[in-house]
């Protein structure tokens, strides 16, 4: 099937999915409220086959050291799947399934499948990575840019992580776990019972980002938006906490956003 833009609807909720632009969710409108920052680089994009930064763009792949392009020098950031077109496998009024073949510069052929399912009060995103042959380390995550302001007040971010990954001068975790610090953040947090972050736009909307995964990056250093990024491991995790994709065991993850109108 094609990679043409897709519109999903459920009640007065509308989602715009752009397979041709990195499989990006370009907009999510709840009634008159546009929740996602607009622009070709924003919305919400899938991070795969890794999340956040890889130190110097290098990771260990068995006995081999792999070098990825430094798209955020001196590091490689956010995977390769956001850089090209996905293809539509299936679409209905409120659900779409898109796929992306992984290849060069990623060294292993693989397929990524992303299921986008909308209801009147939730969005569920489910992603999987399958290998045809070799086993390899990988990560899955989502990078939404939520609009900081939907009305007269900024969003409030509420979560209770068990720890914060200490961030070094290179923006990568040092390996030390520290007590969570107040923002502003460009930081990874551990939530061993699952990601659970609530965004509240006072008087308008409350939105909960949830996932069974235990890692979340929160980024709020830009004026226009706040990012809450569930992922299967921390930044640089291909080196520090690799999750293997094998022919028998794909890597799968999901996140659900649930909203309540205030």
C-alpha positions in Angstrom: 0.0 0.0 0.0 1.0 3.6 -0.2 2.5 6.0 2.3 -0.1 8.7 1.8 -1.3 10.7 4.8 -4.0 9.0 7.0 -6.7 10.6 9.1 -8.3 8.5 12.0 -11.4 9.6 13.9 -13.3 8.5 17.0 -16.1 10.8 18.0 -14.7 14.4 18.0 -11.1 13.1 18.2 -9.0 13.3 15.1 -5.5 11.9 14.5 -3.3 12.7 11.5 -0.7 10.1 10.7 2.0 10.8 8.1 3.7 7.5 7.1 5.8 9.4 4.5 7.4 11.6 7.1 9.0 9.0 9.4 5.7 7.4 10.5 5.0 10.5 12.4 1.7 11.4 14.2 1.4 14.9 12.9 -1.6 16.0 15.0 -4.0 14.8 17.7 -7.1 17.0 18.1 -9.4 16.4 21.0 -12.4 18.5 20.1 -10.9 21.9 19.4 -7.6 21.2 21.2 -4.5 20.4 19.2 -2.4 18.4 21.7 0.8 18.1 19.6 3.2 20.8 18.5 2.9 21.3 14.8 5.7 21.1 12.2 7.5 18.5 10.1 10.0 17.7 12.9 7.4 17.6 15.7 4.1 15.8 16.4 5.1 12.3 17.7 7.6 10.1 16.0 8.7 6.5 16.7 12.2 6.0 18.0 13.6 2.7 16.6 16.0 0.8 16.5 17.3 3.0 19.4 16.1 5.8 21.7 17.9 9.0 22.6 21.6 9.3 22.1 24.3 6.6 21.4 27.6 7.8 22.7 29.8 8.8 19.7 27.4 6.9 17.5 29.0 3.5 18.4 27.6 0.4 20.0 28.8 -3.1 20.5 27.1 -5.7 18.4 28.5 -9.0 19.5 32.2 -8.9 18.8 31.8 -6.0 16.4 31.7 -2.3 17.0 29.1 -0.6 14.8 29.4 3.1 13.8 26.1 5.0 13.1 26.0 8.4 11.4 26.4 11.3 13.8 23.1 13.0 13.3 23.4 14.9 16.6 27.2 15.4 16.8 29.1 14.0 18.6 26.3 11.4 19.0 23.7 9.5 17.0 20.1 10.1 18.2 16.6 8.7 18.0 17.1 5.8 15.6 16.8 5.7 11.8 13.1 4.9 11.2 12.0 8.6 11.6 14.2 9.5 8.6 12.3 7.8 5.8 8.9 6.7 4.6 6.8 3.9 6.2 4.2 2.0 4.3 0.6 1.5 5.2 -0.3 -2.2 5.8 -3.9 -1.7 7.0 -6.2 1.2 7.8 -9.8 1.6 9.1 -11.7 4.6 10.5 -9.9 4.5 13.8 -6.9 2.2 13.4 -3.8 2.1 11.1 -0.9 -0.3 10.9 2.3 0.9 9.2 5.5 -0.8 8.6 9.1 0.1 7.9 12.0 -2.0 6.7 15.3 -1.4 8.5 18.4 -1.4 6.4 21.6 0.7 5.8 23.0 2.4 7.7 21.5 0.0 10.3 23.5 -3.2 9.8 20.7 -5.7 10.2 17.6 -6.2 8.0 14.5 -6.1 10.1 10.9 -5.1 10.0 9.2 -2.6 12.3 5.4 -2.7 12.7 3.5 0.2 14.3 -0.2 -0.1 15.3 -2.0 3.2 15.9 -5.4 2.7 17.6 -7.7 5.6 18.5 -10.8 5.8 20.7 -12.8 8.8 22.0 -10.7 8.9 25.1 -7.4 7.1 24.3 -4.6 6.4 21.9 -2.8 3.1 22.0 0.5 2.7 20.1 2.1 -0.7 19.8 5.4 -1.3 18.1 7.5 -4.4 17.3 10.8 -5.2 15.7 11.3 -8.5 13.9 14.5 -9.9 12.5 14.7 -12.1 9.5 18.1 -13.5 10.3 20.7 -12.2 12.8 20.1 -11.3 16.4 20.9 -7.7 17.4 20.4 -5.2 20.2 17.6 -2.7 19.7 15.2 -0.2 21.5 11.7 1.0 21.0 10.3 4.4 22.1 8.0 7.3 21.3 8.9 11.0 21.1 5.7 13.1 21.4 6.0 16.9 21.4 3.0 18.0 23.5 2.0 21.7 23.3 3.0 23.4 26.5 0.1 25.7 26.4 -3.4 25.0 25.3 -5.1 28.0 26.8 -4.2 30.6 29.4 -1.9 28.3 31.5 1.1 26.0 31.0 0.8 22.3 31.3 1.6 20.7 34.7 3.7 17.5 34.6 3.1 15.1 37.5 5.0 11.8 38.0 6.8 9.9 40.8 9.9 8.1 39.4 11.9 5.8 41.6 15.1 7.4 40.4 16.7 9.7 37.9 19.6 8.7 35.7 22.4 11.1 36.5 23.2 13.1 33.3 26.7 13.9 32.3 28.0 16.9 30.5 27.5 14.9 27.2 23.8 14.6 28.0 24.2 10.8 28.5 23.6 8.8 31.7 26.7 8.4 33.8 25.5 5.1 35.2 24.7 6.6 38.6 21.1 6.6 39.8 20.2 9.7 41.9 17.1 11.1 43.6 14.8 12.8 41.2 15.5 16.5 40.8 13.1 19.3 39.8 13.1 20.5 36.2 13.8 21.8 33.7 14.6 18.3 32.4 16.3 16.6 29.5 16.6 13.5 31.7 15.8 9.8 31.9 13.8 8.4 34.9 13.2 4.9 36.2 9.6 3.8 36.9 9.9 0.1 37.7 6.2 -0.4 38.0 5.6 1.1 34.5 5.6 4.5 33.1 2.9 6.7 34.6 3.1 10.4 33.8 0.1 12.9 34.0 -0.1 16.1 31.9 -2.7 18.6 33.0 -3.8 21.7 31.1 -5.8 23.3 33.9 -9.5 23.7 33.1 -9.1 21.9 29.8 -7.7 18.4 29.7 -5.8 15.8 31.7 -3.7 13.3 29.8 -2.0 10.2 31.2 1.0 8.6 29.4 1.3 5.0 30.5 3.4 2.0 29.5 4.6 -1.3 30.9 8.1 -0.2 30.2 10.1 1.3 33.1 12.0 4.0 31.3 10.8 7.5 30.4 12.7 10.6 29.2 11.1 13.9 30.1 12.2 17.0 28.1 10.8 20.5 28.8 13.7 22.8 28.0 11.9 24.4 25.0 9.3 27.0 25.5 6.8 25.6 23.0 6.5 22.0 24.1 7.0 19.2 26.7 8.1 15.7 25.7 7.3 12.5 27.6 9.0 9.6 26.0 8.3 6.0 27.1 11.0 3.7 25.9 12.4 0.2 26.4 15.8 1.3 27.8 17.8 4.4 28.8 19.7 6.6 26.4 22.9 4.8 25.2 21.1 1.6 26.2 22.4 -0.3 23.2 25.7 -0.2 25.1 24.6 -0.3 28.7 21.3 -2.3 28.7 20.9 -4.1 25.4 17.6 -5.8 24.6 18.2 -8.5 21.9 15.9 -9.0 19.0 16.1 -12.7 17.8 14.3 -14.7 15.1 12.3 -16.3 17.9 11.7 -13.2 20.1 10.8 -9.9 18.6 11.1 -6.7 20.6 7.6 -5.3 21.4 6.4 -2.4 23.4 3.3 -0.3 23.8 2.1 3.0 25.3 -1.4 4.3 25.9 -2.4 7.9 26.3 -5.7 8.4 28.1 -7.4 11.8 28.4 -10.2 13.3 30.4 -11.8 16.7 29.6 -11.9 19.0 32.5 
